[in-house]
C-alpha cells in the first residue's frame, strides 16, 4: 500500500466512524491521526447539517423570513 493510499484510507475511515469512536492512529502516526480526525469531523458536520434538529431549525428560519418579508410588503 502506498503512502497516498494509507492517507486516503485514514481519511475515509474517519468519515465512516461512528460518534464516539476512538482514533485508531492516535499515538502511532501523527499524519494518519490528523487525517482520521479530519474525516471524523467531516462526518460530524454532515450529521449535524442533515439531522432532524437542523431541519427543524431551517424550517423555522424559513417561516421567520417569510413572515418578515410579508411585514415589509
PyMOL Python script that loads the backbone (N, CA, C, O; Angstrom):
from pymol import cmd

cmd.read_pdbstr("""\
ATOM      1  N   UNK A   1       0.854  -1.178   0.000  1.00  0.00           N
ATOM      2  CA  UNK A   1       0.000   0.000   0.000  1.00  0.00           C
ATOM      3  C   UNK A   1       0.900   1.240   0.000  1.00  0.00           C
ATOM      4  O   UNK A   1       1.825   1.347   0.805  1.00  0.00           O
ATOM      5  N   UNK A   2       0.617   2.171  -0.910  1.00  0.00           N
ATOM      6  CA  UNK A   2       1.417   3.394  -0.982  1.00  0.00           C
ATOM      7  C   UNK A   2       1.021   4.334   0.149  1.00  0.00           C
ATOM      8  O   UNK A   2      -0.010   4.153   0.797  1.00  0.00           O
ATOM      9  N   UNK A   3       1.857   5.339   0.372  1.00  0.00           N
ATOM     10  CA  UNK A   3       1.558   6.338   1.410  1.00  0.00           C
ATOM     11  C   UNK A   3       0.244   7.040   1.096  1.00  0.00           C
ATOM     12  O   UNK A   3      -0.579   7.252   1.987  1.00  0.00           O
ATOM     13  N   UNK A   4       0.048   7.399  -0.162  1.00  0.00           N
ATOM     14  CA  UNK A   4      -1.186   8.082  -0.548  1.00  0.00           C
ATOM     15  C   UNK A   4      -2.403   7.221  -0.230  1.00  0.00           C
ATOM     16  O   UNK A   4      -3.408   7.729   0.268  1.00  0.00           O
ATOM     17  N   UNK A   5      -2.322   5.939  -0.509  1.00  0.00           N
ATOM     18  CA  UNK A   5      -3.433   5.041  -0.205  1.00  0.00           C
ATOM     19  C   UNK A   5      -3.682   4.977   1.304  1.00  0.00           C
ATOM     20  O   UNK A   5      -4.829   4.926   1.746  1.00  0.00           O
ATOM     21  N   UNK A   6      -2.612   4.981   2.085  1.00  0.00           N
ATOM     22  CA  UNK A   6      -2.757   4.987   3.545  1.00  0.00           C
ATOM     23  C   UNK A   6      -3.466   6.249   4.008  1.00  0.00           C
ATOM     24  O   UNK A   6      -4.344   6.203   4.869  1.00  0.00           O
ATOM     25  N   UNK A   7      -3.073   7.383   3.422  1.00  0.00           N
ATOM     26  CA  UNK A   7      -3.671   8.660   3.814  1.00  0.00           C
ATOM     27  C   UNK A   7      -5.150   8.708   3.459  1.00  0.00           C
ATOM     28  O   UNK A   7      -5.977   9.135   4.266  1.00  0.00           O
ATOM     29  N   UNK A   8      -5.476   8.271   2.258  1.00  0.00           N
ATOM     30  CA  UNK A   8      -6.868   8.256   1.816  1.00  0.00           C
ATOM     31  C   UNK A   8      -7.680   7.309   2.692  1.00  0.00           C
ATOM     32  O   UNK A   8      -8.818   7.607   3.053  1.00  0.00           O
ATOM     33  N   UNK A   9      -7.092   6.176   3.028  1.00  0.00           N
ATOM     34  CA  UNK A   9      -7.790   5.204   3.873  1.00  0.00           C
ATOM     35  C   UNK A   9      -8.078   5.781   5.255  1.00  0.00           C
ATOM     36  O   UNK A   9      -9.179   5.611   5.780  1.00  0.00           O
ATOM     37  N   UNK A  10      -7.094   6.464   5.851  1.00  0.00           N
ATOM     38  CA  UNK A  10      -7.298   7.058   7.177  1.00  0.00           C
ATOM     39  C   UNK A  10      -8.410   8.100   7.128  1.00  0.00           C
ATOM     40  O   UNK A  10      -9.251   8.147   8.025  1.00  0.00           O
ATOM     41  N   UNK A  11      -8.422   8.932   6.095  1.00  0.00           N
ATOM     42  CA  UNK A  11      -9.460   9.948   5.935  1.00  0.00           C
ATOM     43  C   UNK A  11     -10.831   9.292   5.778  1.00  0.00           C
ATOM     44  O   UNK A  11     -11.800   9.723   6.403  1.00  0.00           O
ATOM     45  N   UNK A  12     -10.913   8.270   4.962  1.00  0.00           N
ATOM     46  CA  UNK A  12     -12.166   7.563   4.749  1.00  0.00           C
ATOM     47  C   UNK A  12     -12.639   6.869   6.023  1.00  0.00           C
ATOM     48  O   UNK A  12     -13.829   6.893   6.339  1.00  0.00           O
ATOM     49  N   UNK A  13     -11.721   6.258   6.749  1.00  0.00           N
ATOM     50  CA  UNK A  13     -12.105   5.593   7.996  1.00  0.00           C
ATOM     51  C   UNK A  13     -12.688   6.591   8.987  1.00  0.00           C
ATOM     52  O   UNK A  13     -13.656   6.283   9.683  1.00  0.00           O
ATOM     53  N   UNK A  14     -12.110   7.773   9.056  1.00  0.00           N
ATOM     54  CA  UNK A  14     -12.661   8.812   9.928  1.00  0.00           C
ATOM     55  C   UNK A  14     -14.056   9.218   9.497  1.00  0.00           C
ATOM     56  O   UNK A  14     -14.938   9.421  10.332  1.00  0.00           O
ATOM     57  N   UNK A  15     -14.255   9.337   8.185  1.00  0.00           N
ATOM     58  CA  UNK A  15     -15.573   9.725   7.657  1.00  0.00           C
ATOM     59  C   UNK A  15     -16.633   8.672   7.929  1.00  0.00           C
ATOM     60  O   UNK A  15     -17.815   8.994   8.048  1.00  0.00           O
ATOM     61  N   UNK A  16     -16.219   7.416   8.029  1.00  0.00           N
ATOM     62  CA  UNK A  16     -17.162   6.319   8.245  1.00  0.00           C
ATOM     63  C   UNK A  16     -17.305   5.919   9.712  1.00  0.00           C
ATOM     64  O   UNK A  16     -18.072   5.016  10.044  1.00  0.00           O
ATOM     65  N   UNK A  17     -16.566   6.593  10.579  1.00  0.00           N
ATOM     66  CA  UNK A  17     -16.604   6.262  12.006  1.00  0.00           C
ATOM     67  C   UNK A  17     -17.955   6.658  12.605  1.00  0.00           C
ATOM     68  O   UNK A  17     -18.699   7.445  12.021  1.00  0.00           O
ATOM     69  N   UNK A  18     -18.250   6.111  13.752  1.00  0.00           N
ATOM     70  CA  UNK A  18     -19.448   6.485  14.496  1.00  0.00           C
ATOM     71  C   UNK A  18     -19.074   7.496  15.565  1.00  0.00           C
ATOM     72  O   UNK A  18     -17.915   7.597  15.967  1.00  0.00           O
ATOM     73  N   UNK A  19     -20.062   8.237  16.013  1.00  0.00           N
ATOM     74  CA  UNK A  19     -19.839   9.213  17.069  1.00  0.00           C
ATOM     75  C   UNK A  19     -19.261   8.508  18.291  1.00  0.00           C
ATOM     76  O   UNK A  19     -19.800   7.501  18.752  1.00  0.00           O
ATOM     77  N   UNK A  20     -18.178   9.038  18.802  1.00  0.00           N
ATOM     78  CA  UNK A  20     -17.550   8.471  19.989  1.00  0.00           C
ATOM     79  C   UNK A  20     -16.444   7.473  19.703  1.00  0.00           C
ATOM     80  O   UNK A  20     -15.753   7.041  20.625  1.00  0.00           O
ATOM     81  N   UNK A  21     -16.264   7.097  18.442  1.00  0.00           N
ATOM     82  CA  UNK A  21     -15.184   6.164  18.104  1.00  0.00           C
ATOM     83  C   UNK A  21     -13.832   6.791  18.416  1.00  0.00           C
ATOM     84  O   UNK A  21     -13.635   7.997  18.261  1.00  0.00           O
ATOM     85  N   UNK A  22     -12.914   5.955  18.855  1.00  0.00           N
ATOM     86  CA  UNK A  22     -11.550   6.415  19.137  1.00  0.00           C
ATOM     87  C   UNK A  22     -10.736   6.395  17.857  1.00  0.00           C
ATOM     88  O   UNK A  22     -10.970   5.593  16.953  1.00  0.00           O
ATOM     89  N   UNK A  23      -9.776   7.301  17.812  1.00  0.00           N
ATOM     90  CA  UNK A  23      -8.876   7.392  16.676  1.00  0.00           C
ATOM     91  C   UNK A  23      -7.891   6.227  16.742  1.00  0.00           C
ATOM     92  O   UNK A  23      -7.081   6.158  17.666  1.00  0.00           O
ATOM     93  N   UNK A  24      -7.950   5.311  15.773  1.00  0.00           N
ATOM     94  CA  UNK A  24      -7.070   4.144  15.823  1.00  0.00           C
ATOM     95  C   UNK A  24      -5.598   4.491  15.549  1.00  0.00           C
ATOM     96  O   UNK A  24      -4.711   3.673  15.793  1.00  0.00           O
ATOM     97  N   UNK A  25      -5.350   5.675  15.054  1.00  0.00           N
ATOM     98  CA  UNK A  25      -3.979   6.072  14.732  1.00  0.00           C
ATOM     99  C   UNK A  25      -3.339   6.914  15.829  1.00  0.00           C
ATOM    100  O   UNK A  25      -2.158   7.247  15.736  1.00  0.00           O
ATOM    101  N   UNK A  26      -4.090   7.260  16.854  1.00  0.00           N
ATOM    102  CA  UNK A  26      -3.563   8.079  17.941  1.00  0.00           C
ATOM    103  C   UNK A  26      -2.375   7.367  18.591  1.00  0.00           C
ATOM    104  O   UNK A  26      -2.459   6.200  18.975  1.00  0.00           O
ATOM    105  N   UNK A  27      -1.282   8.094  18.702  1.00  0.00           N
ATOM    106  CA  UNK A  27      -0.090   7.543  19.319  1.00  0.00           C
ATOM    107  C   UNK A  27       0.751   6.677  18.394  1.00  0.00           C
ATOM    108  O   UNK A  27       1.816   6.200  18.788  1.00  0.00           O
ATOM    109  N   UNK A  28       0.285   6.471  17.176  1.00  0.00           N
ATOM    110  CA  UNK A  28       1.014   5.627  16.222  1.00  0.00           C
ATOM    111  C   UNK A  28       1.599   6.458  15.087  1.00  0.00           C
ATOM    112  O   UNK A  28       2.774   6.322  14.748  1.00  0.00           O
ATOM    113  N   UNK A  29       0.769   7.321  14.503  1.00  0.00           N
ATOM    114  CA  UNK A  29       1.199   8.141  13.372  1.00  0.00           C
ATOM    115  C   UNK A  29       0.473   9.474  13.440  1.00  0.00           C
ATOM    116  O   UNK A  29      -0.754   9.523  13.360  1.00  0.00           O
ATOM    117  N   UNK A  30       1.228  10.550  13.586  1.00  0.00           N
ATOM    118  CA  UNK A  30       0.623  11.869  13.689  1.00  0.00           C
ATOM    119  C   UNK A  30      -0.138  12.237  12.418  1.00  0.00           C
ATOM    120  O   UNK A  30      -1.250  12.760  12.491  1.00  0.00           O
ATOM    121  N   UNK A  31       0.447  11.970  11.267  1.00  0.00           N
ATOM    122  CA  UNK A  31      -0.194  12.303   9.992  1.00  0.00           C
ATOM    123  C   UNK A  31      -1.489  11.522   9.829  1.00  0.00           C
ATOM    124  O   UNK A  31      -2.524  12.107   9.510  1.00  0.00           O
ATOM    125  N   UNK A  32      -1.450  10.229  10.039  1.00  0.00           N
ATOM    126  CA  UNK A  32      -2.661   9.412   9.885  1.00  0.00           C
ATOM    127  C   UNK A  32      -3.718   9.782  10.920  1.00  0.00           C
ATOM    128  O   UNK A  32      -4.911   9.778  10.618  1.00  0.00           O
ATOM    129  N   UNK A  33      -3.288  10.101  12.132  1.00  0.00           N
ATOM    130  CA  UNK A  33      -4.234  10.505  13.178  1.00  0.00           C
ATOM    131  C   UNK A  33      -4.934  11.800  12.793  1.00  0.00           C
ATOM    132  O   UNK A  33      -6.140  11.940  12.998  1.00  0.00           O
ATOM    133  N   UNK A  34      -4.180  12.752  12.232  1.00  0.00           N
ATOM    134  CA  UNK A  34      -4.786  14.018  11.812  1.00  0.00           C
ATOM    135  C   UNK A  34      -5.744  13.817  10.650  1.00  0.00           C
ATOM    136  O   UNK A  34      -6.801  14.446  10.607  1.00  0.00           O
ATOM    137  N   UNK A  35      -5.395  12.960   9.718  1.00  0.00           N
ATOM    138  CA  UNK A  35      -6.287  12.680   8.592  1.00  0.00           C
ATOM    139  C   UNK A  35      -7.561  11.986   9.057  1.00  0.00           C
ATOM    140  O   UNK A  35      -8.655  12.314   8.597  1.00  0.00           O
ATOM    141  N   UNK A  36      -7.420  11.026   9.968  1.00  0.00           N
ATOM    142  CA  UNK A  36      -8.591  10.344  10.514  1.00  0.00           C
ATOM    143  C   UNK A  36      -9.493  11.372  11.198  1.00  0.00           C
ATOM    144  O   UNK A  36     -10.711  11.353  11.014  1.00  0.00           O
ATOM    145  N   UNK A  37      -8.897  12.268  11.985  1.00  0.00           N
ATOM    146  CA  UNK A  37      -9.669  13.284  12.702  1.00  0.00           C
ATOM    147  C   UNK A  37     -10.388  14.214  11.727  1.00  0.00           C
ATOM    148  O   UNK A  37     -11.524  14.614  11.986  1.00  0.00           O
ATOM    149  N   UNK A  38      -9.749  14.563  10.616  1.00  0.00           N
ATOM    150  CA  UNK A  38     -10.400  15.406   9.610  1.00  0.00           C
ATOM    151  C   UNK A  38     -11.626  14.697   9.035  1.00  0.00           C
ATOM    152  O   UNK A  38     -12.681  15.310   8.871  1.00  0.00           O
ATOM    153  N   UNK A  39     -11.488  13.420   8.734  1.00  0.00           N
ATOM    154  CA  UNK A  39     -12.623  12.653   8.240  1.00  0.00           C
ATOM    155  C   UNK A  39     -13.722  12.546   9.279  1.00  0.00           C
ATOM    156  O   UNK A  39     -14.906  12.630   8.952  1.00  0.00           O
ATOM    157  N   UNK A  40     -13.331  12.360  10.532  1.00  0.00           N
ATOM    158  CA  UNK A  40     -14.294  12.266  11.633  1.00  0.00           C
ATOM    159  C   UNK A  40     -15.075  13.572  11.776  1.00  0.00           C
ATOM    160  O   UNK A  40     -16.293  13.561  11.949  1.00  0.00           O
ATOM    161  N   UNK A  41     -14.368  14.685  11.701  1.00  0.00           N
ATOM    162  CA  UNK A  41     -15.035  15.985  11.801  1.00  0.00           C
ATOM    163  C   UNK A  41     -15.987  16.208  10.630  1.00  0.00           C
ATOM    164  O   UNK A  41     -17.057  16.793  10.799  1.00  0.00           O
ATOM    165  N   UNK A  42     -15.602  15.748   9.455  1.00  0.00           N
ATOM    166  CA  UNK A  42     -16.487  15.846   8.302  1.00  0.00           C
ATOM    167  C   UNK A  42     -17.767  15.059   8.564  1.00  0.00           C
ATOM    168  O   UNK A  42     -18.867  15.536   8.284  1.00  0.00           O
ATOM    169  N   UNK A  43     -17.616  13.849   9.105  1.00  0.00           N
ATOM    170  CA  UNK A  43     -18.773  13.014   9.412  1.00  0.00           C
ATOM    171  C   UNK A  43     -19.681  13.730  10.414  1.00  0.00           C
ATOM    172  O   UNK A  43     -20.901  13.734  10.246  1.00  0.00           O
ATOM    173  N   UNK A  44     -19.104  14.329  11.445  1.00  0.00           N
ATOM    174  CA  UNK A  44     -19.907  15.049  12.432  1.00  0.00           C
ATOM    175  C   UNK A  44     -20.644  16.226  11.801  1.00  0.00           C
ATOM    176  O   UNK A  44     -21.822  16.450  12.078  1.00  0.00           O
ATOM    177  N   UNK A  45     -19.946  16.971  10.956  1.00  0.00           N
ATOM    178  CA  UNK A  45     -20.556  18.121  10.291  1.00  0.00           C
ATOM    179  C   UNK A  45     -21.728  17.687   9.412  1.00  0.00           C
ATOM    180  O   UNK A  45     -22.768  18.345   9.396  1.00  0.00           O
ATOM    181  N   UNK A  46     -21.565  16.599   8.692  1.00  0.00           N
ATOM    182  CA  UNK A  46     -22.646  16.090   7.836  1.00  0.00           C
ATOM    183  C   UNK A  46     -23.832  15.655   8.689  1.00  0.00           C
ATOM    184  O   UNK A  46     -24.979  15.951   8.355  1.00  0.00           O
ATOM    185  N   UNK A  47     -23.563  14.960   9.782  1.00  0.00           N
ATOM    186  CA  UNK A  47     -24.665  14.515  10.652  1.00  0.00           C
ATOM    187  C   UNK A  47     -25.418  15.688  11.253  1.00  0.00           C
ATOM    188  O   UNK A  47     -26.646  15.666  11.344  1.00  0.00           O
ATOM    189  N   UNK A  48     -24.687  16.705  11.660  1.00  0.00           N
ATOM    190  CA  UNK A  48     -25.340  17.882  12.242  1.00  0.00           C
ATOM    191  C   UNK A  48     -26.139  18.621  11.182  1.00  0.00           C
ATOM    192  O   UNK A  48     -27.289  18.993  11.416  1.00  0.00           O
ATOM    193  N   UNK A  49     -25.541  18.833  10.020  1.00  0.00           N
ATOM    194  CA  UNK A  49     -26.200  19.599   8.960  1.00  0.00           C
ATOM    195  C   UNK A  49     -27.408  18.899   8.357  1.00  0.00           C
ATOM    196  O   UNK A  49     -28.298  19.562   7.825  1.00  0.00           O
ATOM    197  N   UNK A  50     -27.457  17.580   8.429  1.00  0.00           N
ATOM    198  CA  UNK A  50     -28.565  16.844   7.812  1.00  0.00           C
ATOM    199  C   UNK A  50     -29.501  16.203   8.830  1.00  0.00           C
ATOM    200  O   UNK A  50     -30.447  15.513   8.450  1.00  0.00           O
ATOM    201  N   UNK A  51     -29.253  16.419  10.092  1.00  0.00           N
ATOM    202  CA  UNK A  51     -30.069  15.797  11.134  1.00  0.00           C
ATOM    203  C   UNK A  51     -31.414  16.458  11.309  1.00  0.00           C
ATOM    204  O   UNK A  51     -31.647  17.545  10.779  1.00  0.00           O
ATOM    205  N   UNK A  52     -32.306  15.816  12.047  1.00  0.00           N
ATOM    206  CA  UNK A  52     -33.667  16.329  12.227  1.00  0.00           C
ATOM    207  C   UNK A  52     -33.709  17.672  12.968  1.00  0.00           C
ATOM    208  O   UNK A  52     -34.571  18.502  12.679  1.00  0.00           O
ATOM    209  N   UNK A  53     -32.811  17.892  13.897  1.00  0.00           N
ATOM    210  CA  UNK A  53     -32.817  19.162  14.628  1.00  0.00           C
ATOM    211  C   UNK A  53     -32.488  20.316  13.686  1.00  0.00           C
ATOM    212  O   UNK A  53     -33.113  21.374  13.758  1.00  0.00           O
ATOM    213  N   UNK A  54     -31.511  20.119  12.806  1.00  0.00           N
ATOM    214  CA  UNK A  54     -31.149  21.173  11.856  1.00  0.00           C
ATOM    215  C   UNK A  54     -32.277  21.397  10.857  1.00  0.00           C
ATOM    216  O   UNK A  54     -32.517  22.534  10.451  1.00  0.00           O
ATOM    217  N   UNK A  55     -32.962  20.356  10.461  1.00  0.00           N
ATOM    218  CA  UNK A  55     -34.091  20.511   9.532  1.00  0.00           C
ATOM    219  C   UNK A  55     -35.194  21.355  10.159  1.00  0.00           C
ATOM    220  O   UNK A  55     -35.775  22.218   9.501  1.00  0.00           O
ATOM    221  N   UNK A  56     -35.481  21.099  11.450  1.00  0.00           N
ATOM    222  CA  UNK A  56     -36.496  21.900  12.149  1.00  0.00           C
ATOM    223  C   UNK A  56     -36.033  23.349  12.270  1.00  0.00           C
ATOM    224  O   UNK A  56     -36.823  24.276  12.085  1.00  0.00           O
ATOM    225  N   UNK A  57     -34.758  23.540  12.579  1.00  0.00           N
ATOM    226  CA  UNK A  57     -34.204  24.885  12.704  1.00  0.00           C
ATOM    227  C   UNK A  57     -34.331  25.638  11.385  1.00  0.00           C
ATOM    228  O   UNK A  57     -34.772  26.788  11.364  1.00  0.00           O
ATOM    229  N   UNK A  58     -33.953  25.003  10.299  1.00  0.00           N
ATOM    230  CA  UNK A  58     -34.016  25.655   8.987  1.00  0.00           C
ATOM    231  C   UNK A  58     -35.457  25.935   8.579  1.00  0.00           C
ATOM    232  O   UNK A  58     -35.739  26.967   7.969  1.00  0.00           O
ATOM    233  N   UNK A  59     -36.364  25.034   8.905  1.00  0.00           N
ATOM    234  CA  UNK A  59     -37.783  25.264   8.587  1.00  0.00           C
ATOM    235  C   UNK A  59     -38.289  26.479   9.358  1.00  0.00           C
ATOM    236  O   UNK A  59     -39.019  27.305   8.810  1.00  0.00           O
ATOM    237  N   UNK A  60     -37.906  26.589  10.615  1.00  0.00           N
ATOM    238  CA  UNK A  60     -38.306  27.745  11.421  1.00  0.00           C
ATOM    239  C   UNK A  60     -37.728  29.038  10.881  1.00  0.00           C
ATOM    240  O   UNK A  60     -38.410  30.063  10.869  1.00  0.00           O
ATOM    241  N   UNK A  61     -36.484  29.005  10.436  1.00  0.00           N
ATOM    242  CA  UNK A  61     -35.846  30.193   9.848  1.00  0.00           C
ATOM    243  C   UNK A  61     -36.577  30.597   8.577  1.00  0.00           C
ATOM    244  O   UNK A  61     -36.783  31.784   8.325  1.00  0.00           O
ATOM    245  N   UNK A  62     -36.967  29.619   7.781  1.00  0.00           N
ATOM    246  CA  UNK A  62     -37.681  29.916   6.541  1.00  0.00           C
ATOM    247  C   UNK A  62     -39.013  30.576   6.852  1.00  0.00           C
ATOM    248  O   UNK A  62     -39.385  31.560   6.212  1.00  0.00           O
ATOM    249  N   UNK A  63     -39.733  30.044   7.828  1.00  0.00           N
ATOM    250  CA  UNK A  63     -41.011  30.636   8.217  1.00  0.00           C
ATOM    251  C   UNK A  63     -40.816  32.060   8.721  1.00  0.00           C
ATOM    252  O   UNK A  63     -41.609  32.943   8.397  1.00  0.00           O
ATOM    253  N   UNK A  64     -39.783  32.289   9.498  1.00  0.00           N
ATOM    254  CA  UNK A  64     -39.498  33.620  10.023  1.00  0.00           C
ATOM    255  C   UNK A  64     -39.180  34.586   8.892  1.00  0.00           C
ATOM    256  O   UNK A  64     -39.665  35.717   8.885  1.00  0.00           O
ATOM    257  N   UNK A  65     -38.373  34.150   7.942  1.00  0.00           N
ATOM    258  CA  UNK A  65     -38.013  35.010   6.816  1.00  0.00           C
ATOM    259  C   UNK A  65     -39.232  35.353   5.976  1.00  0.00           C
ATOM    260  O   UNK A  65     -39.373  36.489   5.522  1.00  0.00           O
ATOM    261  N   UNK A  66     -40.116  34.383   5.765  1.00  0.00           N
ATOM    262  CA  UNK A  66     -41.348  34.642   5.004  1.00  0.00           C
ATOM    263  C   UNK A  66     -42.208  35.649   5.758  1.00  0.00           C
ATOM    264  O   UNK A  66     -42.755  36.579   5.165  1.00  0.00           O
ATOM    265  N   UNK A  67     -42.324  35.455   7.070  1.00  0.00           N
ATOM    266  CA  UNK A  67     -43.119  36.359   7.896  1.00  0.00           C
ATOM    267  C   UNK A  67     -42.557  37.773   7.846  1.00  0.00           C
ATOM    268  O   UNK A  67     -43.319  38.733   7.732  1.00  0.00           O
ATOM    269  N   UNK A  68     -41.251  37.919   7.928  1.00  0.00           N
ATOM    270  CA  UNK A  68     -40.625  39.234   7.879  1.00  0.00           C
ATOM    271  C   UNK A  68     -40.805  39.885   6.511  1.00  0.00           C
ATOM    272  O   UNK A  68     -41.021  41.093   6.419  1.00  0.00           O
ATOM    273  N   UNK A  69     -40.718  39.085   5.451  1.00  0.00           N
ATOM    274  CA  UNK A  69     -40.936  39.611   4.102  1.00  0.00           C
ATOM    275  C   UNK A  69     -42.366  40.107   3.934  1.00  0.00           C
ATOM    276  O   UNK A  69     -42.600  41.137   3.303  1.00  0.00           O
ATOM    277  N   UNK A  70     -43.320  39.376   4.498  1.00  0.00           N
ATOM    278  CA  UNK A  70     -44.737  39.792   4.394  1.00  0.00           C
ATOM    279  C   UNK A  70     -44.964  41.102   5.132  1.00  0.00           C
ATOM    280  O   UNK A  70     -45.745  41.935   4.673  1.00  0.00           O
ATOM    281  N   UNK A  71     -44.310  41.300   6.244  1.00  0.00           N
ATOM    282  CA  UNK A  71     -44.468  42.549   7.005  1.00  0.00           C
ATOM    283  C   UNK A  71     -43.901  43.744   6.251  1.00  0.00           C
ATOM    284  O   UNK A  71     -44.426  44.854   6.349  1.00  0.00           O
ATOM    285  N   UNK A  72     -42.832  43.514   5.503  1.00  0.00           N
ATOM    286  CA  UNK A  72     -42.192  44.590   4.760  1.00  0.00           C
ATOM    287  C   UNK A  72     -43.052  45.032   3.586  1.00  0.00           C
ATOM    288  O   UNK A  72     -42.986  46.188   3.169  1.00  0.00           O
ATOM    289  N   UNK A  73     -43.854  44.126   3.054  1.00  0.00           N
ATOM    290  CA  UNK A  73     -44.658  44.455   1.854  1.00  0.00           C
ATOM    291  C   UNK A  73     -46.008  44.944   2.213  1.00  0.00           C
ATOM    292  O   UNK A  73     -46.804  45.262   1.329  1.00  0.00           O
TER     293      UNK A  73
END
""", "prot")
cmd.dss("prot")
cmd.show_as("cartoon", "prot")
cmd.util.cbc("prot")
cmd.orient("prot")
